Amino acid sequence: MEEKIITAPAATETAAAGTAVKTPATRVAKKKKNVKTVANGRVYVSATYNNTIVTVTDTNGNVLGWSSAGVCGFKGPKKSTPYAAGIIVKSIMEKLQDVGLKEVSVFISGVGSGREGAVRALHTTGIQVASIKDITPIPHNGCRAPKPRRV
């Protein structure tokens, strides 16, 4: 984001005797962001036991927006509920209204209870869900078990 510093013209020094001379006021004019429109995207839902994080990207993987239960104001055990997941998705879609998402592919990771709540909330916001894929890592043999305890 590019910022320009705009300065007001300097105050005249012909002020009456005994009054302070004003210094020039500065303000920062921010340039408007370029909002790109994306028709297709991806939604990554990370649902753990303690939190739910939802990230929306375009098809190349560039992040358009994200949110989590903590950002939305939930604390403690309420962060991992399906209700919190629905609120998270609604808050992201409010942020991304001007992007113009029409269709998304959903990738779910984790074992938390916010998995289904996030997908249901996506469907209720009016975005078409093209596919749902579970990308939770599964150990095929797992780590080596600890050696038995000798007492």
KOLLO-179975 format. One record per residue: x, y, z of N, C-alpha, C in turn. Coordinates in steps of 0.02 Angstrom, whole numbers. Example, Ala and Ser with C-alpha at 12.3 -4.5 7.8 and 13.67 -1.06 7.14 Angstrom:
2
NODE    n_px    n_py    n_pz   ca_px   ca_py   ca_pz    c_px    c_py    c_pz
NODE     660    -284     390     615    -225     390     660    -165     390
NODE     642    -112     354     684     -53     357     645       2     394
REM end
This chain:
151
NODE    n_px    n_py    n_pz   ca_px   ca_py   ca_pz    c_px    c_py    c_pz
NODE      43     -58       0       0       0       0      45      61       0
NODE      32     106     -45      72     166     -53      41     223     -14
NODE      83     261      22      57     317      61      90     381      35
NODE      51     433      30      76     499      12      66     545      72
NODE     116     586      85     109     634     139      93     701     107
NODE      36     728     127      13     792      99      20     844     153
NODE      54     897     138      63     951     187      22    1011     166
NODE      -6    1043     216     -44    1104     203       6    1161     194
NODE     -14    1214     159      31    1270     151      49    1301     219
NODE     110    1324     223     134    1352     287      94    1413     307
NODE      82    1419     372      44    1476     397      87    1539     390
NODE      55    1594     378      92    1656     369     119    1680     436
NODE     175    1711     432     206    1734     494     188    1806     510
NODE     135    1831     479     115    1899     492      63    1901     548
NODE      69    1853     593      21    1851     648      35    1910     695
NODE     -15    1928     732      -8    1984     778      44    1967     831
NODE      73    2018     859     125    2007     910      95    1972     970
NODE     131    1922     995     108    1887    1055      68    1824    1039
NODE      52    1812     977      16    1750     961      65    1700     931
NODE      52    1638     943      96    1585     918      85    1574     843
NODE     137    1558     809     132    1543     738     114    1470     730
NODE      63    1456     688      41    1387     679      89    1350     634
NODE     100    1286     651     143    1244     609      99    1211     556
NODE     127    1193     500      86    1162     448      59    1094     470
NODE      -3    1082     453     -35    1019     471     -19     967     418
NODE      -5     906     439       8     852     391     -44     798     400
NODE     -63     769     345    -109     712     347     -87     662     296
NODE    -105     600     308     -83     546     264    -143     524     223
NODE    -136     527     157    -189     505     112    -171     435      88
NODE    -214     386     104    -201     318      85    -230     303      17
NODE    -191     267     -22    -214     247     -88    -261     188     -81
NODE    -313     185    -122    -361     131    -118    -329      66    -140
NODE    -347      11    -105    -321     -55    -123    -352     -77    -188
NODE    -313    -114    -227    -340    -144    -288    -376    -208    -267
NODE    -441    -211    -277    -480    -269    -258    -487    -313    -319
NODE    -459    -374    -314    -464    -419    -371    -526    -462    -363
NODE    -559    -475    -418    -618    -517    -416    -599    -588    -433
NODE    -623    -634    -392    -607    -705    -400    -672    -743    -400
NODE    -685    -782    -452    -747    -821    -457    -741    -887    -420
NODE    -684    -921    -428    -673    -986    -396    -619    -979    -342
NODE    -627   -1017    -288    -578   -1013    -235    -575   -1077    -195
NODE    -535   -1074    -143    -528   -1131     -98    -538   -1107     -27
NODE    -568   -1150      14    -578   -1136      84    -545   -1191     125
NODE    -498   -1171     167    -463   -1219     210    -490   -1211     281
NODE    -516   -1266     309    -543   -1266     376    -497   -1308     419
NODE    -467   -1278     469    -426   -1314     517    -464   -1318     583
NODE    -491   -1377     597    -533   -1386     657    -495   -1429     707
NODE    -468   -1397     758    -433   -1435     810    -478   -1440     871
NODE    -452   -1473     923    -492   -1480     984    -501   -1413    1019
NODE    -454   -1366    1008    -455   -1303    1044    -478   -1243    1004
NODE    -478   -1246     938    -493   -1187     898    -514   -1209     828
NODE    -544   -1163     791    -561   -1174     721    -537   -1114     682
NODE    -498   -1127     629    -470   -1074     587    -493   -1086     516
NODE    -519   -1035     484    -543   -1040     415    -505    -990     372
NODE    -476   -1014     317    -438    -973     271    -468    -979     201
NODE    -478    -922     168    -505    -921     100    -449    -899      53
NODE    -435    -939       1    -383    -923     -48    -412    -925    -118
NODE    -373    -899    -166    -392    -909    -236    -364    -976    -259
NODE    -372    -993    -322    -350   -1059    -345    -274   -1066    -345
NODE    -237   -1011    -345    -164   -1014    -343    -138   -1021    -272
NODE    -180   -1010    -222    -158   -1015    -153    -145    -948    -120
NODE    -159    -892    -154    -151    -826    -124    -208    -813     -76
NODE    -193    -795     -14    -243    -787      38    -284    -724      25
NODE    -350    -733      23    -396    -677      16    -421    -652      84
NODE    -428    -698     132    -450    -679     199    -450    -740     244
NODE    -448    -727     309    -449    -781     357    -481    -756     421
NODE    -501    -804     463    -529    -786     528    -524    -848     573
NODE    -529    -836     637    -529    -891     685    -579    -875     741
NODE    -590    -924     783    -638    -914     837    -614    -862     887
NODE    -549    -858     898    -522    -808     943    -531    -737     917
NODE    -524    -729     850    -533    -663     819    -606    -641     826
NODE    -652    -689     822    -723    -673     825    -748    -663     897
NODE    -705    -670     946    -724    -654    1015    -740    -713    1059
NODE    -730    -774    1035    -744    -833    1076    -683    -848    1119
NODE    -696    -872    1180    -642    -889    1225    -654    -957    1255
NODE    -599    -991    1272    -604   -1054    1307    -634   -1110    1264
NODE    -674   -1153    1296    -701   -1211    1260    -753   -1194    1206
NODE    -777   -1132    1205    -826   -1112    1154    -794   -1104    1085
NODE    -727   -1098    1083    -693   -1087    1019    -699   -1146     971
NODE    -707   -1206     997    -707   -1265     954    -777   -1291     939
NODE    -828   -1250     950    -897   -1273     939    -918   -1262     867
NODE    -969   -1298     844    -995   -1287     776   -1025   -1217     768
NODE   -1054   -1191     821   -1083   -1123     818   -1028   -1072     804
NODE    -971   -1079     837    -915   -1033     825    -891   -1039     753
NODE    -890   -1100     726    -868   -1109     657    -914   -1073     608
NODE    -979   -1075     622   -1027   -1039     580   -1017    -964     582
NODE   -1004    -937     642    -992    -865     650    -927    -845     613
NODE    -877    -888     616    -813    -874     583    -824    -867     508
NODE    -860    -915     478    -871    -914     406    -911    -852     386
NODE    -961    -834     426   -1001    -775     410    -959    -711     412
NODE    -913    -708     461    -871    -648     466    -823    -643     407
NODE    -797    -698     383    -753    -696     325    -791    -675     263
NODE    -850    -703     253    -888    -687     193    -911    -614     192
NODE    -920    -583     250    -934    -512     253    -874    -472     230
NODE    -813    -494     249    -752    -460     228    -741    -467     153
NODE    -761    -524     126    -746    -539      56    -805    -529       9
NODE    -851    -485      26    -909    -474     -17    -889    -444     -84
NODE    -840    -399     -84    -821    -366    -147    -776    -409    -191
NODE    -753    -467    -167    -710    -510    -207    -751    -547    -260
NODE    -813    -566    -244    -857    -597    -293    -849    -672    -299
NODE    -837    -706    -243    -831    -779    -245    -898    -811    -263
NODE    -897    -858    -308    -958    -894    -328    -955    -967    -308
NODE    -897    -998    -318    -890   -1070    -308    -824   -1084    -272
NODE    -826   -1129    -223    -767   -1145    -184    -759   -1220    -177
NODE    -697   -1241    -168    -681   -1310    -148    -659   -1307     -75
NODE    -685   -1351     -34    -671   -1349      38    -622   -1405      55
NODE    -570   -1387      92    -521   -1434     116    -522   -1432     193
NODE    -540   -1489     224    -548   -1491     296    -490   -1529     327
NODE    -462   -1501     379    -407   -1533     414    -422   -1531     489
NODE    -412   -1587     522    -420   -1589     595    -480   -1630     616
NODE    -486   -1638     682    -538   -1682     710    -586   -1645     755
NODE    -585   -1579     755    -628   -1540     800    -701   -1541     779
NODE    -743   -1514     822    -815   -1516     809    -838   -1460     762
NODE    -793   -1415     741    -811   -1361     696    -808   -1380     623
NODE    -794   -1443     607    -787   -1465     538    -851   -1455     499
NODE    -904   -1487     522    -968   -1484     485   -1000   -1415     490
NODE    -992   -1383     547   -1022   -1316     556    -997   -1266     506
NODE    -932   -1270     489    -903   -1223     441    -930   -1236     371
NODE    -937   -1299     352    -963   -1314     285   -1036   -1295     279
NODE   -1075   -1307     331   -1146   -1288     329   -1154   -1213     324
NODE   -1112   -1176     361   -1116   -1103     359   -1095   -1077     290
NODE   -1046   -1109     258   -1027   -1090     190   -1085   -1098     142
NODE   -1121   -1152     150   -1178   -1166     106   -1234   -1114     116
NODE   -1245   -1093     179   -1298   -1045     193   -1282    -974     171
NODE   -1217    -959     160   -1199    -891     137   -1213    -882      63
NODE   -1231    -935      27   -1248    -928     -43   -1192    -946     -90
NODE   -1136    -969     -64   -1080    -989    -106   -1088   -1063    -123
NODE   -1077   -1080    -186   -1084   -1150    -207   -1022   -1189    -187
NODE   -1032   -1244    -151    -977   -1287    -130    -968   -1341    -184
NODE    -912   -1338    -220    -900   -1385    -275    -878   -1453    -249
NODE    -832   -1453    -201    -808   -1516    -174    -786   -1507    -102
NODE    -788   -1562     -65    -764   -1563       4    -713   -1619       9
NODE    -653   -1602      32    -600   -1651      37    -570   -1649     106
NODE    -561   -1708     136    -531   -1713     203    -456   -1723     195
NODE    -417   -1675     218    -344   -1679     211    -311   -1688     279
NODE    -347   -1719     326    -319   -1732     392    -263   -1784     385
NODE    -203   -1769     411    -149   -1818     406    -164   -1880     448
NODE    -155   -1938     417    -169   -2001     452    -104   -2042     454
NODE     -81   -2062     513     -21   -2104     516     -38   -2175     494
NODE       0   -2202     447     -14   -2270     423      17   -2322     469
NODE      71   -2307     501      98   -2353     550     113   -2315     615
NODE     120   -2250     610     130   -2209     669     202   -2210     693
NODE     213   -2175     748     279   -2172     779     292   -2237     816
NODE     355   -2249     831     372   -2307     869     346   -2299     940
NODE     317   -2353     967     289   -2351    1035     346   -2346    1086
NODE     333   -2312    1142     385   -2308    1193     398   -2377    1223
NODE     459   -2387    1245     475   -2452    1274     437   -2462    1340
NODE     422   -2524    1357     381   -2535    1418     416   -2512    1481
NODE     377   -2488    1527     403   -2460    1590     423   -2516    1638
NODE     482   -2510    1667     504   -2560    1716     495   -2532    1786
NODE     459   -2567    1827     447   -2544    1895     479   -2589    1945
REM end
